[in-house]
Amino acid sequence: MAQDYSLMARPAHQQDGTSVSRRIYLSPPDVGPAEEASILAAVRSGWVAPDGPDLAAFERELADRVGSGHAVGVSSGTAALHLALTVIGAGPGSVVVVPTMTFVATANVVRYTGAEPVFVDCDAATGHLDPELLPPLLRRLREQGRRVAAVMTVDLNGGCADYDRILPACADFDVPLVEDSAQALGASWRGRNAGTFGRLGVFSFNGNKVMTTSSGGMLVSDDGDLIDRARHLATQAREPVAHYEHRQVGYNYRLSNLLAALGRAQLRRLNGMIERRRAIRERYAKFFAAVPGTRILGDGDPGSNCWLTTLVVDPARAGWRADELAAHLARHDIETRPMFKPMHQQPAHRGHEAVLSGAADRLFATGVSLPSGSTLLGADADRLFGALDEFLAAR
């Protein structure tokens, strides 16, 4: 069973040997014997340096998995986003359109390049970039004579943005799309895999993602020249000569061979881990279906990998607030998290231009992400849903 398989799922014990309930995390890593064997084999091969055969194989396998022509493995999803914007031409004097409902790395990397972020609000039903707001914004920026280096989308919580409407808008204004699919590996939209809609796509393998390399990321594209440029920059922009020659300022961004070995084992198990997350999402959906004033953000998306399940609460109808549920679960040693605080509210990015409808602010105020990991089965799941029953019964 998955609980026995996962290193994270082993129960804690007191000094007298009796078991105690362990903390239920939001999205813990799901690793075990296959990953251990893969890393051990990589160590024994002697390829402990940053580059090596497991890294090359991981890049090929990941590209094949998502249906992209090329891939380069790097040290984090943030590094992949930074490289994506850099090779696509973001820099001083340009702007990048960014969803305000996102993790801060999406906005930070724009600032790394010297470009200016312009934040756009989200669709209230899904949390993704609102496609209604994009065409008038791009039109206004063009009329102002401002160069838009890219539109960035974020495939939030493991589901894809509405590319049926976003891609035509980008094409109409001749603006490239960079797809932040950090949360969406294994997801799809209309049968097409997440990460393949833009000129460049980005995945994260952080410890809380649907699969992990502990820390790591991947940049994918059908444009081999862009990937070659990104790989060059990721290796300190070293020229192919015997001595150390550098004509550009590069970065130490390559993924290690050992972590790539871990990623290869995780990739082989990806489908099963996604299916377990989808089962958890389905259980939440059934549980809250009869609870007034609640809804699952983005529920009904068949292509989502269900990385996180977020409950949105209307206090006027429910009679309770999302933060009250979070506090109750915390007393049961169950981790939750509010929705991302929108970028236009963040002190580090406040003051940058933003096109707002109020949807992201409302989701931040009323949303709570619930435990969604692929190790959440058996007694842990029963304890979680028992705590949810207890909360609702008291109200």
C-alpha positions as semicolon CSV with decimal commas, in nm:
position;residue;x (nm);y (nm);z (nm)
1;M;0,000;0,000;0,000
2;A;0,109;0,358;-0,059
3;Q;0,124;0,429;0,313
4;D;0,382;0,156;0,364
5;Y;0,569;0,263;0,052
6;S;0,613;0,625;0,147
7;L;0,893;0,716;0,385
8;M;0,676;1,006;0,500
9;A;0,391;0,774;0,596
10;R;0,566;0,573;0,868
11;P;0,391;0,638;1,202
12;A;0,575;0,806;1,487
13;H;0,627;0,618;1,814
14;Q;0,668;0,723;2,175
15;Q;0,957;0,599;2,387
16;D;0,737;0,320;2,524
17;G;0,681;0,193;2,170
18;T;0,316;0,293;2,137
19;S;0,223;0,469;1,818
20;V;0,103;0,827;1,806
21;S;-0,075;1,009;1,527
22;R;0,165;1,194;1,302
23;R;0,118;1,534;1,149
24;I;-0,080;1,535;0,825
25;Y;0,099;1,761;0,580
26;L;-0,044;1,959;0,291
27;S;0,158;1,788;0,016
28;P;0,453;1,582;0,144
29;P;0,697;1,398;-0,083
30;D;0,601;1,043;-0,178
31;V;0,930;0,855;-0,195
32;G;1,041;0,504;-0,108
33;P;1,242;0,200;-0,218
34;A;1,245;0,279;-0,592
35;E;1,388;0,625;-0,532
36;E;1,640;0,495;-0,280
37;A;1,762;0,232;-0,527
38;S;1,788;0,487;-0,808
39;I;1,997;0,730;-0,603
40;L;2,220;0,450;-0,472
41;A;2,284;0,329;-0,827
42;A;2,377;0,683;-0,932
43;V;2,620;0,717;-0,640
44;R;2,780;0,382;-0,718
45;S;2,817;0,479;-1,082
46;G;3,056;0,755;-0,980
47;W;2,846;1,029;-1,143
48;V;2,811;1,254;-0,840
49;A;2,906;1,573;-1,024
50;P;2,631;1,806;-1,150
51;D;2,619;1,652;-1,497
52;G;2,589;1,285;-1,586
53;P;2,391;1,012;-1,762
54;D;2,091;1,026;-1,528
55;L;2,048;1,396;-1,597
56;A;2,059;1,344;-1,973
57;A;1,814;1,053;-1,945
58;F;1,581;1,249;-1,715
59;E;1,566;1,535;-1,965
60;R;1,478;1,295;-2,248
61;E;1,220;1,108;-2,044
62;L;1,050;1,421;-1,916
63;A;1,036;1,574;-2,265
64;D;0,885;1,251;-2,397
65;R;0,635;1,238;-2,111
66;V;0,493;1,584;-2,187
67;G;0,541;1,572;-2,564
68;S;0,802;1,843;-2,595
69;G;1,098;1,839;-2,830
70;H;1,369;1,950;-2,586
71;A;1,433;1,990;-2,213
72;V;1,702;2,113;-1,978
73;G;1,713;2,020;-1,609
74;V;1,797;2,294;-1,361
75;S;1,826;2,348;-0,988
76;S;1,474;2,482;-0,927
77;G;1,153;2,587;-1,093
78;T;1,254;2,946;-1,022
79;A;1,580;2,896;-1,213
80;A;1,382;2,754;-1,506
81;L;1,148;3,055;-1,507
82;H;1,442;3,295;-1,495
83;L;1,609;3,123;-1,787
84;A;1,283;3,116;-1,984
85;L;1,236;3,491;-1,958
86;T;1,603;3,559;-2,024
87;V;1,625;3,359;-2,346
88;I;1,295;3,495;-2,473
89;G;1,424;3,852;-2,441
90;A;1,282;3,999;-2,120
91;G;1,498;4,277;-1,982
92;P;1,518;4,646;-1,898
93;G;1,270;4,849;-2,100
94;S;1,024;4,561;-2,141
95;V;0,722;4,438;-1,947
96;V;0,598;4,088;-1,868
97;V;0,231;4,017;-1,802
98;V;0,196;3,801;-1,488
99;P;-0,106;3,660;-1,303
100;T;-0,144;3,822;-0,964
101;M;-0,268;3,491;-0,818
102;T;0,058;3,297;-0,808
103;F;0,357;3,201;-0,597
104;V;0,605;3,485;-0,564
105;A;0,873;3,322;-0,784
106;T;0,665;3,398;-1,095
107;A;0,689;3,770;-1,020
108;N;1,043;3,762;-0,881
109;V;1,197;3,626;-1,200
110;V;1,056;3,918;-1,399
111;R;1,242;4,153;-1,168
112;Y;1,560;3,942;-1,199
113;T;1,572;4,024;-1,569
114;G;1,517;4,397;-1,516
115;A;1,175;4,387;-1,683
116;E;0,863;4,526;-1,517
117;P;0,574;4,299;-1,416
118;V;0,219;4,397;-1,503
119;F;-0,019;4,195;-1,287
120;V;-0,352;4,060;-1,412
121;D;-0,638;3,929;-1,200
122;C;-0,775;3,578;-1,210
123;D;-1,090;3,399;-1,308
124;A;-1,292;3,358;-0,988
125;A;-1,400;3,002;-1,075
126;T;-1,052;2,861;-1,140
127;G;-0,789;3,101;-1,004
128;H;-0,616;3,110;-1,345
129;L;-0,535;3,426;-1,538
130;D;-0,861;3,587;-1,650
131;P;-0,863;3,568;-2,033
132;E;-1,120;3,850;-2,051
133;L;-0,868;4,098;-1,912
134;L;-0,580;4,005;-2,141
135;P;-0,671;4,148;-2,487
136;P;-0,754;4,502;-2,365
137;L;-0,437;4,508;-2,158
138;L;-0,217;4,399;-2,450
139;R;-0,389;4,654;-2,674
140;R;-0,326;4,934;-2,424
141;L;0,037;4,839;-2,375
142;R;0,091;4,839;-2,751
143;E;-0,075;5,179;-2,787
144;Q;0,156;5,311;-2,516
145;G;0,456;5,188;-2,715
146;R;0,569;4,947;-2,443
147;R;0,743;4,625;-2,547
148;V;0,576;4,317;-2,400
149;A;0,845;4,051;-2,375
150;A;0,605;3,775;-2,272
151;V;0,275;3,678;-2,121
152;M;0,322;3,430;-1,838
153;T;0,045;3,193;-1,738
154;V;0,033;2,988;-1,418
155;D;-0,128;2,643;-1,420
156;L;-0,262;2,682;-1,067
157;N;-0,318;2,391;-0,826
158;G;-0,241;2,139;-1,101
159;G;-0,497;2,254;-1,359
160;C;-0,433;2,438;-1,685
161;A;-0,526;2,795;-1,770
162;D;-0,780;2,859;-2,048
163;Y;-0,546;2,831;-2,346
164;D;-0,835;2,827;-2,591
165;R;-0,869;3,200;-2,518
166;I;-0,522;3,300;-2,402
167;L;-0,326;3,170;-2,701
168;P;-0,532;3,362;-2,962
169;A;-0,489;3,683;-2,760
170;C;-0,111;3,634;-2,753
171;A;-0,107;3,559;-3,127
172;D;-0,316;3,869;-3,207
173;F;-0,057;4,092;-3,042
174;D;0,248;3,884;-3,142
175;V;0,353;3,825;-2,781
176;P;0,519;3,495;-2,681
177;L;0,370;3,285;-2,404
178;V;0,577;3,140;-2,120
179;E;0,388;2,871;-1,929
180;D;0,456;2,833;-1,558
181;S;0,350;2,471;-1,510
182;A;0,542;2,432;-1,185
183;Q;0,234;2,279;-1,023
184;A;0,092;2,096;-1,325
185;L;0,318;1,814;-1,441
186;G;0,093;1,540;-1,577
187;A;-0,202;1,774;-1,625
188;S;-0,362;1,847;-1,962
189;W;-0,599;2,086;-2,139
190;R;-0,820;1,957;-2,421
191;G;-0,592;1,654;-2,447
192;R;-0,269;1,854;-2,472
193;N;-0,012;1,832;-2,193
194;A;0,061;2,116;-1,955
195;G;0,392;2,287;-2,026
196;T;0,360;2,263;-2,404
197;F;0,132;2,559;-2,484
198;G;0,393;2,834;-2,471
199;R;0,721;2,898;-2,649
200;L;0,868;2,767;-2,324
201;G;0,722;2,567;-2,037
202;V;0,849;2,526;-1,683
203;F;0,809;2,250;-1,424
204;S;0,911;2,239;-1,059
205;F;1,024;1,932;-0,864
206;N;1,026;2,098;-0,522
207;G;0,957;1,870;-0,227
208;N;0,585;1,955;-0,217
209;K;0,512;1,904;-0,588
210;V;0,329;1,614;-0,750
211;M;0,673;1,453;-0,801
212;T;1,001;1,568;-0,656
213;T;1,377;1,571;-0,701
214;S;1,407;1,736;-0,356
215;S;1,485;2,061;-0,535
216;G;1,487;2,101;-0,909
217;G;1,309;2,214;-1,220
218;M;1,286;2,161;-1,594
219;L;1,255;2,396;-1,890
220;V;1,091;2,249;-2,201
221;S;1,035;2,375;-2,554
222;D;0,999;2,262;-2,913
223;D;1,252;2,533;-2,999
224;G;1,591;2,366;-2,969
225;D;1,778;2,696;-3,005
226;L;1,604;2,840;-2,697
227;I;1,686;2,529;-2,494
228;D;2,049;2,535;-2,612
229;R;2,077;2,898;-2,501
230;A;1,919;2,816;-2,166
231;R;2,154;2,521;-2,110
232;H;2,453;2,742;-2,195
233;L;2,346;3,008;-1,945
234;A;2,272;2,744;-1,682
235;T;2,634;2,626;-1,691
236;Q;2,790;2,967;-1,617
237;A;2,783;3,041;-1,991
238;R;3,114;2,859;-2,032
239;E;3,240;2,848;-2,391
240;P;3,336;2,508;-2,538
241;V;3,712;2,554;-2,513
242;A;3,979;2,388;-2,297
243;H;4,014;2,680;-2,055
244;Y;3,739;2,869;-1,876
245;E;3,608;3,122;-2,126
246;H;3,294;3,328;-2,063
247;R;3,151;3,581;-2,308
248;Q;2,825;3,623;-2,116
249;V;2,726;3,633;-1,752
250;G;2,578;3,292;-1,674
251;Y;2,433;3,108;-1,377
252;N;2,507;2,796;-1,173
253;Y;2,165;2,645;-1,245
254;R;2,219;2,285;-1,362
255;L;2,035;2,001;-1,187
256;S;2,262;1,746;-1,022
257;N;2,291;1,394;-1,160
258;L;2,194;1,245;-0,821
259;L;1,872;1,444;-0,805
260;A;1,797;1,355;-1,165
261;A;1,823;0,987;-1,067
262;L;1,560;1,053;-0,800
263;G;1,346;1,228;-1,061
264;R;1,362;0,934;-1,300
265;A;1,226;0,701;-1,031
266;Q;0,952;0,950;-0,946
267;L;0,860;0,994;-1,312
268;R;0,801;0,620;-1,346
269;R;0,552;0,643;-1,058
270;L;0,390;0,971;-1,166
271;N;0,064;0,829;-1,302
272;G;-0,011;0,640;-0,982
273;M;0,065;0,940;-0,763
274;I;-0,166;1,160;-0,971
275;E;-0,445;0,904;-0,951
276;R;-0,424;0,907;-0,571
277;R;-0,442;1,288;-0,565
278;R;-0,745;1,275;-0,791
279;A;-0,911;1,026;-0,557
280;I;-0,852;1,265;-0,267
281;R;-1,001;1,553;-0,468
282;E;-1,306;1,340;-0,547
283;R;-1,352;1,254;-0,180
284;Y;-1,339;1,624;-0,086
285;A;-1,587;1,710;-0,362
286;K;-1,835;1,450;-0,237
287;F;-1,787;1,556;0,124
288;F;-1,850;1,926;0,064
289;A;-2,121;1,883;-0,203
290;A;-2,392;1,908;0,064
291;V;-2,223;2,185;0,265
292;P;-2,380;2,522;0,182
293;G;-2,149;2,806;0,086
294;T;-1,853;2,589;-0,015
295;R;-1,698;2,493;-0,347
296;I;-1,378;2,328;-0,471
297;L;-1,170;2,575;-0,674
298;G;-1,148;2,456;-1,034
299;D;-1,358;2,148;-0,965
300;G;-1,468;1,962;-1,277
301;D;-1,141;2,001;-1,469
302;P;-1,078;1,645;-1,596
303;G;-0,720;1,722;-1,694
304;S;-0,602;1,851;-1,355
305;N;-0,337;1,655;-1,168
306;C;-0,509;1,774;-0,846
307;W;-0,183;1,890;-0,691
308;L;-0,370;2,090;-0,428
309;T;-0,739;2,094;-0,344
310;T;-0,856;2,440;-0,235
311;L;-1,187;2,494;-0,063
312;V;-1,353;2,832;-0,118
313;V;-1,594;2,937;0,158
314;D;-1,872;3,196;0,143
315;P;-1,906;3,286;0,514
316;A;-2,251;3,442;0,469
317;R;-2,392;3,114;0,340
318;A;-2,174;2,865;0,526
319;G;-2,194;3,032;0,866
320;W;-1,820;2,991;0,917
321;R;-1,493;3,116;0,766
322;A;-1,207;2,937;0,593
323;D;-0,962;3,048;0,863
324;E;-1,185;2,895;1,131
325;L;-1,167;2,560;0,955
326;A;-0,789;2,597;0,923
327;A;-0,757;2,671;1,296
328;H;-0,967;2,365;1,382
329;L;-0,756;2,138;1,164
330;A;-0,436;2,285;1,309
331;R;-0,552;2,175;1,655
332;H;-0,567;1,823;1,511
333;D;-0,210;1,857;1,377
334;I;-0,336;1,883;1,018
335;E;-0,164;2,134;0,791
336;T;-0,359;2,371;0,567
337;R;-0,262;2,689;0,379
338;P;-0,444;3,000;0,259
339;M;-0,452;3,072;-0,111
340;F;-0,153;3,265;-0,241
341;K;-0,151;3,627;-0,132
342;P;-0,187;3,815;-0,463
343;M;0,127;3,972;-0,601
344;H;-0,024;4,321;-0,609
345;Q;-0,064;4,294;-0,230
346;Q;0,291;4,173;-0,167
347;P;0,523;4,440;-0,016
348;A;0,804;4,330;-0,251
349;H;0,589;4,395;-0,559
350;R;0,335;4,649;-0,442
351;G;0,314;4,955;-0,664
352;H;0,361;4,777;-0,995
353;E;0,085;4,814;-1,250
354;A;-0,209;4,578;-1,201
355;V;-0,536;4,510;-1,383
356;L;-0,775;4,396;-1,112
357;S;-1,129;4,267;-1,081
358;G;-1,111;4,177;-0,712
359;A;-1,127;3,801;-0,777
360;A;-0,778;3,722;-0,645
361;D;-0,834;3,930;-0,332
362;R;-1,156;3,740;-0,261
363;L;-0,992;3,401;-0,315
364;F;-0,710;3,496;-0,079
365;A;-0,967;3,594;0,185
366;T;-1,196;3,293;0,144
367;G;-0,982;3,002;0,022
368;V;-0,801;2,733;0,218
369;S;-0,589;2,457;0,063
370;L;-0,640;2,117;0,224
371;P;-0,406;1,814;0,252
372;S;-0,375;1,669;-0,097
373;G;-0,066;1,449;-0,108
374;S;-0,052;1,107;-0,270
375;T;0,041;0,949;0,067
376;L;-0,289;1,058;0,224
377;L;-0,467;0,723;0,251
378;G;-0,606;0,485;0,511
379;A;-0,598;0,597;0,874
380;D;-0,458;0,941;0,793
381;A;-0,741;1,016;0,550
382;D;-0,998;0,888;0,799
383;R;-0,853;1,110;1,072
384;L;-0,866;1,414;0,840
385;F;-1,226;1,359;0,738
386;G;-1,319;1,283;1,097
387;A;-1,182;1,624;1,193
388;L;-1,385;1,783;0,912
389;D;-1,700;1,606;1,038
390;E;-1,630;1,732;1,390
391;F;-1,591;2,090;1,267
392;L;-1,918;2,088;1,076
393;A;-2,108;1,911;1,353
394;A;-2,014;2,188;1,595
395;R;-2,179;2,438;1,359
